[in-house]
Amino acid sequence: MSQIKATLPLLGFAAWSGTGKTTLLEAMLPKLVEQGIRVAVIKHAHHNFDIDKEGKDSYRLRKAGANQMLISSRYRRALVTETPDEEASLTQLITQLDQNQLDLILVEGFKQLDFPKIELHREEIGKPWLHPDDNNIIAVASNVPVDTDLPILDINNLELLTRFVAEFAHTQQVTSLSCSDIDPSGMLSVAQGREKILAQIVAPTTKTVVSLKAALGQIVAEDILSPVNVPQHTNSAMDGYAIRGDDIDRENYQVVAQVMAGHSYDLPLEQGQAVRIMTGAPVPLHADTVIMREQAQQNGDSVTFDGAMGAIRRGQNVRQAGEDLALGQAAVTAGTQITAPELGMIASLGLDTVSIKPQVRVAIFSTGDEVQHPGEDQKANCIYDSNRYTLHAMLTNAGCTVIDLGIIEDSEASLETTLTAASAQADLILSSGGVSVGDADYIKTVLDKLGQINFWRINMRPGRPLAFGQIQQTPFFGLPGNPVAVMVAFLQFVEPAIRKLQGIENWQAPFYMATAEEKLRSRPGRTEYMRGQYCFDANGRLSVKSTGQQGSGILRSMSEANCLIEILPEQPNIEVGEKVRVIPLLNRI
């Protein structure tokens, strides 16, 4: 069975028909939503069904021959796809979800597949237990006692069941529909490698205070609470005239004052009165409606609104105090990277300093007697060191402080000295080259001497060999030597670790679904990262094609790419017109 991956928690409900799966989900969903959990539900039906209404336009078009019918409105959209030849798999259904907008996928049905499930059991149904024969069941909800080591829940206790599901959503990150930790070829999947790495990364608790201008690109260490209402006063959203909302139908008004931004009219506004007001100026007491200047005619101290009569709405063109931010509300939350909008937001609160996470210090070096510094005359059988410069740029883009240790000669003493120094100076160590199973034994000897290192084979291309562990409590990555493999491995494994060190929890790289312009091929069961170019076609659809030759040493393929095309193990053959996942590279390499 191929492995099926979701990029967020996936939880099923396994039960015999009549147990009440749908009724339970219907009651639980509002409670999950109240907790801020964004949920998708996938339901398997054993019978023919139609969610469309006979006679509606979408129904008529589908019956006329549309193989796929997509209907959309302001509030929702629905895609109905005819599958006369073959039923869609759970894998295919998962890929149709926009997982960037979700926190949890709940599945009703598909109980024969391998993924985490809660068994629902009611004695009166008269059916056997499922958990003795399904190792993927993680809890049992029943109305009778059960002899099991699994967590036991009361199927009639909705609060308890909801709490269990919510905790699952918060603690699980990636779901693999395969029970084994390592696939049959003896290699780790990309998701498994990433999970193992992140489990060993501990974010530091230190923080530092910097000036606002020095905070750009840094990570907020603690929630920034608004010390004031923003805006501070209820104010006018445009230049015009402020009147009372209970006095709209009057023919004319007496203009009693002009209020500029930074000033105020401190008397209550009486019926029959108006003040000329500028954008941002506070509205007087009792005034709650502003008519724009272009709809007004002022003659002396009298103003009429002939251009707006009948169209004035109480409360129009007025911004309420605290409408943007209320006093005590979190303006910027911990773990947020500070960009221009955040800087403006913090400045608007009157704050000139911010508490940030210290920049992650990363030590980098290259290994190999065949590697030379750029600028030197090239020696026979040698190559220039491109990896260190690539890593330096990617680390800088990620907001790290880079400690460049240069090229280390191929000797046990040099490597030991370098690693010892790096572990004392840095929060994370990166090297390139020397991590394949057949590389020099002294490398493994030194790594084992100074810490605990695992040499993994990741079921991906490029970037199969990967070393990870601890050098005297400092995380260490040994990346492949091929230039493209270095970049791909960095994006898939190193950057998530850096984001966690920066205090960003559950960080995930953004991705989109694009239409393939050409056939894309991978080996079944392997994750393939092809360099690609995506763009919007003439119909406004996101489409993608490869950059050509995909060898792991061809740097040009990355230079020409604006994305990685991720071909998943369960979808090795992508035909023209099919959807495929793309990972944007903008600001990451």
N, C-alpha and C positions, 0 to 999 in steps of 0.2 A: 504494500500500500504506500502511495506517495505521501509525503508529509504536507500538511495543510497549515499555513501560518496566518494568523491574524496579528495585526500590530497593536492590539489591545486585548483586554481580557475577554474570553469566550466561555460562556457557561450554558450548559444545556439542562433541560428538565426531562428526565426519563421516566415514563410511566405507561401503564396500560390504558387503553381507551376507556373513558368513563371516570378516570381518577380526578379530573378537574384541573388539568394543566392550564387551559385558557382562562378559566375562572380565577385561578390563583394569580396568573400573570396580570390579568385585568385589575385585580385589587392591589397588586404590588407596585405596578408601574407608577401610579401617582406619588407613592411614597418615595420611590427612588428619585423621581424628578424633583420632589421637594428638597432633596438633599443635594441638588445640583448635578446629578449623574445623568449624562446624556446617553440614552439607550436606543439601540436598534434591536428589533426582534425579527428572527427568521423562523418561519413556520412551514413545516412540511405537510402537504395534503396528499392523501392517498386516493383522492377522487378528482374528477374533472371539476373545475370551478371557473367562475367568471366574476370578476369584481366590477365589470363595466355594466352599464344600464342599457338595455335594449332600446333602440330609437335615438340614443344620444349620438352626437357627431362622431365621437371617438369610436363608439361601437360600430357605427356604419362604415367608417373608414377601415377598421380592422377586418370586418367581415367582407369588405370589398377586395381585400388582398394584402393590406399592410402587415408585413411579418413582425414589425415592431411598431407599436403605437405609443408615442410619448405625448402626454397631455400635461400642460403646465398652467398654473395660475399664480396670482400674487401669494397665495397661501400654501400651496402644495403642488407637487408634480408626481406623476405616476408613469412608469414604463411597463407596458404589457407586451411580452414577447411570446410568440407562438413557438412551441417546442414539440412538433409532431413526431420527430424522429428519435430524440434522446432527451431525457429529463436532465435538467441542470444539476450539477454536483454542488455540494456545500462549498467547495473551493470556489467555484464560479460565482456563487451567490455572495460570498464574502467579498470578492474583488469588486463587486458592483456597489458596495457601500462606501461612502465617503468617510473613511476612518479618522480623518483629521477633525471631523465634527462630532466624534463619539467618544465615550468613555467605557462602554460595555456593550457586548453583543450577547443577547439571550437567544437561545435556540429551543424551539419546540419541535420535537421529532428528531430524525437522524440518529436514533438511539443506538444503532449498530456501529457508528463511527467512533474513533478514538479521540475524545476530547473531554474535559472536565464536565461532570454532570451531577445534579442532585436527583436522587431517586425519590419519586412521590409514590406513596403506597397507601391504599385504603383497604382495610380488611374485607369490607363488604363487597368489593369487586371480585374477590375470589381468585385472584391471579397470583402466581409465584413471585418471590422476591427477585430483583434484577441484580443487586450488588454482588452476590456470590460469584457471578459469572462475568462481571464487568469491572476491571481494575481501574477504570476511569471515573467511577462514581466516588465523589469526595465527601458526600454526606447523605443521610437518609432522613426524609421527612415522612412520618407515619402517624396513624391514629391508634397503633397498637405497639406494645413493646417489641424490640428487635435485638437479637444477639449479634452484635458487630462491634468492632473497634473504631468504626467510623463515627464522626460526630452525628448525634441523633437529635432531630428537630421535631417539634410538634407540628404536624401538617395544618392544624387549625389555629396555630399561633402566628398570625400574619406579621406582627411586629418582629418576632424572633427570626422568621424566615427572611424578612426584608433586611434586617441587620446583618445576617450572614452573607447575603448577596452583595450588600454595600461594601462590607469588609473585603470580600473577594475582589470587587472592582478596584478597590484602593490598593490592594497588596499585590495583585497579579499584573504583569506588564505585557507579556507576549504569550500567546497560546499556540502550541504545536499539536496538531492532531496525530501525533505519533507517541506511543508510550515510551519508546526507548530514548535514552539520552544521546546515543551515538547511532548514526544510521548504519545500514548493513555494510557500507564500504569502510567503516572504521573512522570516518571523519565527522567532525562537528558541523552542524549547520551554522549559517551566519547568525541566526537568532540565538542558538545555544551558546556560541562563542561570546556574543555580546552579553548575554545574561550572566555567564560565569565571570566575566570581567567586571561588570557593574556591581556584582555581589561583593567584590573585594575592594571597591572604591569607597572611601569614607570622606565625606566633605568636611573640611576644616571649619571650626566654629569662630575663627578669628575674624576681626573686621577692623576697618580703619576709616577715618573721617577725612574727606578731601573737599576742596572748593568745588563749586558747581561746575565751573568750566573744565576742571580736571576730571570730571566724572563721566564724560562722554565715552560710551563703549563699555563702561564698567558694570558690575552686577550689584544690585541693591542688596544690602545685608539684612535689613529689617524693614518692615512695612513703614512707609512714610505716611503719617496721618495728617490730614488737613487741620491746621490750627485755626482756620477761619472758614466761613461760608464762601464759596466761589460760585457766582459773584457774591460780593459781600452784602450788597443791597439789591432789592428788586429794582430793575432798571429798564430803560427803554432800549429796544433792539434796533431802533432806527431814528433818524431825525423826523420830528413831527410834533403832534400836539397830544398831551395826556389829558384824559377826561375820566370821569367816574363811569364804571360799567352799568350803574343803575340810572344813568342819565343820558342814554344814547340817542334818544329820539328828538332831542331839542333842535330847533332850527338854527340857533347861533349860540356862541359861548363867549363869555368875557375872558380875555387873556389877561391873567393877573401877574404873570411872571415869565421870565425866560431862564431856563435851567441849563447850564453848560456842564459838560463832563468835568468831574472834580468839584462840582458845587451842588447845592440842594435848595429846594424851596421848603422851608420848615413849618409852614402852616398847613393845616388840613385843607384839602381841596373841597370846596362846597359845590352843591349842585348849581349848574349854570356857569361854572368856571372851567377854564382850561389853562394849562401852562405850555408854552412853547419849550420843547425839550430836545436835547441832542443825544445821539447814540451813546449809550453807556452811562448817562446821567441817571441818578436815582429818581424814581417817580415819587410824588408827594403822597402823604397819607390819604387814603380813600381813592386815589387814582389807580386804576388797574387796566386801562385800555389806552393804546396809542394809535392815532390815525396818521399815516405817513404824510409828509409835507406836501407831496405832489397832489394829494386829494383835498387840500385845504386852500381856502381863500381868506386872507386876513386883511381887514380894513380897519386901521387904527387899532383899538383894543378889542375888536370883535372878530371872531373867526367863524366861518361856516364850512361845512364838509359836503357840499352838494355833489362832489365827485365820488363820494363814498356812501351816501345815504342808502340805507337798505342792505348794505354789505358789511356794516360794522359789526364785529363779533366781540362780545365782552372778553377781555383778557388778551386780545390780539396784540402782537408786537411788543410783548413785555416778557423779560427774562426774570424768573423768580430767584430770590436769594437762595443760594445753596443748590441751584438747579444743576450746575456742573459738578460741584462737590459739596457735601454737607460737612459741617463741623465734626471732626473726629472720624470721618470716613477715610479709608485707605486710598490715597491718591495713586501711589505706586507700590506694588506688593513686593515682598522679598523674593529674590530670584529673578527679577526683571532686568534685562539688559537695557541700559540707559541710552536712548537715541534722542534725536532732536525733539520729538514731541514730549518725552519724559522730562527733558531739561526745561522746556517751556512750562510744563505743568508744575514742576517743583519751584521754579522761579515765581510763578503766579501766586504761590503760597507765602511768598516773602522769605523763603529759606535760601541761604547762600552756601550751605554745606550739605553733604549727604554721606551717610554711612554705607560703605561698600565692602565687598569681599576683596581681599588683596588679590592682585593678579596671580594667576597660576604660573609658577616658574617651571619651565620645561628645559631640561638639558638634552641636547642632541649631539650625536656624533656619527660618523661613518666608519666602517671597518673595511680592511682589505688593502694589501700591498699594491693591487692593480689600480687603486683609486688615486687621482691627482687633484690638486687645487686648480681651479680655473685661473688662467693667467700664466701658468707654467708652460714651458715647451713640452709638448706631449711626448712621452716616452713610448717605446715599442711595447705593445701588448697591454697598454694602460687606457683607462677611460677617465674623463673628467667627472668630478663629483657633482652631479645634478641633484641628487636626493636631498642633501642637506639644505640646499637653497630652496627647494620645493617645500620642505617641511618648515623652514624658517618663515616662509610666506604664509603658509596655511595656519601656523601657530599664531602669527601676528594678526591675521584676520579673525582668529578665534579669541583675541584679546589676551594672549599670554605674553609673559616675559620670557625671552629665549636666551638660554645660556649655551653658546656655541662652543663645543669642545673640539671641533675640528675633525681631522682624520686620524684614527688610531691605528698604529702599525700592528701587524699580525704577530702579536706575542702575548703570552699569558700575563707577564708582568705589566705591560702597558695597559691591557684591558682591565686588570684588577685595580690598578691605580686610578684609571679613569672612572670606573664604576663607583669606587669608594668616594672619590671627590664629588661625583654627580649626586650621589644619594645624600650627601651632606648639604648640598647647595639647592637642590631642586625639589619640587613637589611631584615630579614625574620625569621619567627618563625614556628617551626614544633613541633607538639605533636602527640603522638599515643595513641589511646584509648579514650573513652568518647565522641565519635562523633555520635553515633547512635541516632535515634529519641527517643528511650526509655531510654537513659542514664540520669544520675542524673540531676535534674533541676538546681542545683546550678551552674553547668558548663555553661549552657546557660545564667543564670543570670549574671555571671561574664563577659562572653564574650559580652553580650549586654551592660553591664555597661561601658566597656572599648572601645568598638568599634562596628562595624557593621559586623555581621557574618551570613552567609547563611548555613543552614544544607541541603545538597543535597543528593538525592539518584541517583546514577549513574547507568545506565542500563548496568552493566558489572559484570563479575565475574572472579576473586575475586576483592574486593575493592568497594563494593556498597556504603557504607556510606562515606561521605566526607564533611568536614566543610571548608569553605574558607571565608575570609574577611579581615578586617583591624583592628589591635589593635593600636590605637593612630597613625595612618598613616603607620604602619608597616604591610606588608602582613602576614597573619596567615593561616596555614594549620592545620586542625585537621584530621589526618589519622586514618584508622581503627586500631583495636588492634591486629588482626591476623597477624602473621609474614609475610606470603607470600603476603597478601593483602597490607601490608605496602609497600613492595618493588614494587609491580605492580602499586599501586597508585602513588608512588614517580616517577616512570619512565614515567607515562602517564601525570601527572599534575605538580609535583613539579619541575622536571628537566627542562621542557620547560620554566617555570617561572624563574628559576635560569639563564638559558641561556639568557633570555631577560634582566635580571638584569645585566648580564655580558656584555651587549652591543651587543649580537649576535642577529640580527634581523631575523625573520622568520626561526628560527632553527627547524629542524625536525630530529627525530631519523632515522637512516638508516634502511632499511628493504630489504628483498629479497623475491623472490617467489620460493618456494621449493615444491617438489613432496611428497605427504603424503604416508608414508609406512604403515599406518594403518587407520582405520576408526576414524574420529574425529567428535564429536557431541557437539552441543550447543543448547540452547533454541532459537527458532526463534525470531528475533528482539533484541537479546542481544549480546553484544560483549564479547567474551570469551577469556581469556588469559591462555593458557595451557603452562606449562613448558615443554620444548622440547630439543631434541638433534638433530642438523643438521650436515650433513657431505656430502661429495661427494661420490656417489656410484661408482660401477665398470665401469659404462658408462660415468662417468664425470658429472652426473647430481646432482644437489643439492637436497637432500632428507631429510625428517624430521620425527621424531617419538616422542611421548610423553615420559616423564620420569616415567610414571606409575601413581600411586595415586595422585590426584590433589587437595586434601583438602587444604583450605587456611591456615591451621595451620601446614602443613607438610613442615618444613624447608628443609628437605632432597631433596625435589623435586626441589628447587631452587639451592641447592648446586650441584646437578647432571646435571643441565640444562646449555646449552650454548646459549639458545634463548627462547623467548616467541613465542608461536604459536598464532597468532591473528586470531580468527574465527569471521568474520564480521557478522553483523545482517542479511544481505541479503544472506548469504551463510552458514546456520547453520549446514548443513550436508556435511562433506568432505569425499568422498569415496577414497579408495586406488587408487593411481595414479593421483588424482586431485591436482591442484595447490593450495597452501595456503600461506599466508603471514607469514614470520618469522622475528622477531626483534632480532638481535644479542645482547648478554649481555656482550661481551668482553669489559673490562675496564669501565663498567657501574655499576657493583655491586661488 
